[in-house]
Amino acid sequence: MENAQNHRPGTPQDQRPERPRDHRPGRRPTVVVTLAALALLALSIVGQIVAGADYPAVPPGLVIPVVAAALLAWRPNRRTAGLALAVGLFIGVGAVVTPNTGDRLSSGDSPLIVSTLAELLALAGTVVAGAVSVLRFGRPKEVRV
């Protein structure tokens, strides 16, 4: 109520739409789910490495989701959500096209199977949550010259 006492009617403050106190673009549920899916994707790659899967010294499947998650956490917007979606699609296509995923699932090694299933779940979550995030951020505003 003390704001009402110090506020003069007719000022620009009256024209602003009222927002909930905890409204922050970075706290959107779709962004949080996308970040969680990217984190699970990176952790599943670590799990596969620990379980004995053959990966390069710097695995791109680990580095790319971490970078995408960092960008999305730093600047949650339509472009970074689209980047997260693209990462999920890119790594997902690679997981399906290469024989490594099938080999790992049929290996009989429980930790390797679990980490590979976690990777597939994280890829699906990244694609779905990333797509919903892109749609929720709305269309970019037109720039008039």
C-alpha positions in Angstrom: 0.0 0.0 0.0 2.9 2.4 0.5 3.5 2.3 -3.3 0.0 3.5 -3.8 0.6 6.5 -1.5 3.7 7.6 -3.4 2.3 6.9 -6.8 0.6 9.6 -8.9 -2.3 8.4 -11.1 -1.7 8.9 -14.8 2.0 8.1 -14.8 3.5 5.4 -17.1 3.5 2.9 -14.2 -0.3 2.7 -14.7 0.2 1.6 -18.3 2.4 -1.4 -17.5 0.6 -4.8 -17.4 0.6 -6.4 -14.0 3.0 -9.4 -13.8 3.3 -12.1 -11.2 6.2 -11.4 -8.8 8.1 -14.5 -9.7 7.7 -14.1 -13.5 11.1 -14.5 -15.1 11.7 -15.7 -18.7 14.4 -18.0 -17.6 12.1 -19.8 -15.2 9.7 -21.0 -17.8 8.8 -24.7 -17.2 9.7 -25.6 -20.8 13.1 -24.0 -20.5 13.7 -25.9 -17.2 12.7 -29.2 -18.8 14.9 -28.5 -21.8 17.9 -27.7 -19.5 17.2 -30.9 -17.5 17.1 -33.0 -20.7 20.3 -31.5 -22.0 22.0 -32.2 -18.6 20.7 -35.8 -18.7 22.1 -36.1 -22.2 25.5 -35.0 -21.1 25.4 -37.3 -18.0 24.3 -40.3 -20.0 27.4 -39.8 -22.2 29.5 -39.8 -19.1 27.8 -42.9 -17.9 28.5 -44.6 -21.2 32.2 -43.7 -21.0 32.4 -45.0 -17.4 30.7 -48.2 -18.6 33.4 -48.7 -21.1 31.9 -47.3 -24.4 34.5 -46.2 -26.9 34.4 -42.4 -27.2 37.0 -39.8 -28.5 39.1 -37.9 -25.9 36.7 -35.0 -26.2 33.3 -36.5 -27.0 31.2 -34.1 -29.0 28.0 -35.7 -27.6 29.1 -34.4 -24.2 30.4 -31.0 -25.2 27.7 -29.9 -27.5 24.7 -30.3 -25.1 26.7 -28.6 -22.3 27.4 -25.6 -24.5 23.7 -25.5 -25.6 22.5 -25.7 -22.0 24.9 -23.0 -20.9 23.6 -20.7 -23.7 20.0 -21.5 -22.9 20.5 -20.8 -19.2 22.4 -17.6 -19.9 20.0 -16.2 -22.5 16.6 -18.0 -22.6 15.0 -16.9 -25.8 13.7 -18.3 -29.1 17.1 -18.7 -30.7 18.8 -20.6 -27.8 15.7 -22.8 -27.4 16.0 -23.5 -31.2 19.6 -24.3 -30.7 18.7 -26.8 -28.0 16.1 -28.4 -30.3 18.7 -28.6 -33.1 21.2 -30.2 -30.8 18.7 -32.9 -29.8 17.8 -33.5 -33.5 21.5 -33.6 -34.6 22.7 -36.0 -31.8 19.4 -38.0 -32.1 19.9 -38.6 -35.8 23.5 -39.6 -35.1 22.4 -42.0 -32.4 19.9 -43.7 -34.7 22.0 -43.8 -37.9 25.1 -45.2 -36.4 25.2 -48.8 -35.2 26.7 -47.9 -31.8 23.3 -47.4 -30.1 22.1 -50.9 -31.2 25.4 -52.4 -30.2 25.3 -50.9 -26.8 21.7 -51.9 -26.2 22.4 -55.5 -27.1 25.8 -55.7 -25.3 24.4 -57.4 -22.1 26.3 -54.8 -20.0 23.7 -53.4 -17.6 25.4 -50.0 -17.0 25.9 -49.5 -20.7 22.3 -50.4 -21.5 21.0 -48.1 -18.8 23.1 -45.1 -19.9 22.2 -45.7 -23.5 18.5 -45.8 -22.6 19.0 -42.6 -20.6 20.6 -41.0 -23.6 17.6 -41.9 -25.8 15.2 -40.6 -23.2 17.2 -37.4 -22.9 17.2 -36.9 -26.7 13.5 -37.3 -26.9 13.0 -34.9 -24.0 15.4 -32.4 -25.5 13.5 -32.5 -28.9 10.0 -32.2 -27.4 10.8 -29.6 -24.7 13.0 -27.7 -27.1 10.2 -27.5 -29.7 7.6 -26.5 -27.1 10.1 -23.8 -25.8 10.5 -22.4 -29.3 6.7 -22.2 -29.7 6.2 -20.7 -26.3 8.7 -17.9 -26.9 6.5 -16.8 -29.8 7.3 -15.4 -33.2 10.0 -12.9 -33.6 8.8 -9.3 -33.9 8.9 -7.7 -37.3 11.4 -5.0 -37.8 10.1 -2.1 -39.8 12.5 0.1 -41.7 
